[in-house]
Amino acid sequence: MSNTRHSSEIAAIEILPEDIPVTMPELPVRFTLDTVQQFKATSDSTRSRILGIIQHQPATAKQIAADFGECSCA
C-alpha cells in the first residue's frame, strides 16, 4: 500500500492572518555557544542569515522568506 496521497485528499492548511500578533517567549540577552552542534548550526550561512534577520525582532517564516527574496507573497 502506498503512502502517497492525491492532492484532492490533502486537507488545506489554515494560515493565520497577518494582523494576529505573535507572542515571543522571554529569552536571555546573551546565549553562549558551548557545544560542537551549536557551533556547526550557527556556522551555516543560511542559518546565520536567519539569525541576523530575527536578532532584534521576531519574524514569521513568510517575512524571513521575503528577506531572502524567495517569497512572491503579496
Residue, then its C-alpha position, 0 to 999 in steps of 0.5 A: m500500500s502506498n503512502t502517497r496521497h492525491s492532492s484532492e485528499i490533502a486537507a488545506i492548511e489554515i494560515l493565520p492572518e497577518d494582523i494576529p500578533v505573535t507572542m515571543p517567549e522571554l529569552p536571555v540577552r546573551f546565549t553562549l555557544d558551548t557545544v560542537q552542534q551549536f557551533k556547526a548550526t550557527s556556522d551555516s550561512t543560511r542559518s546565520r542569515i536567519l539569525g541576523i534577520i530575527q536578532h532584534q525582532p521576531a519574524t514569521a517564516k513568510q517575512i524571513a522568506a521575503d528577506f531572502g527574496e524567495c517569497s512572491c507573497a503579496 
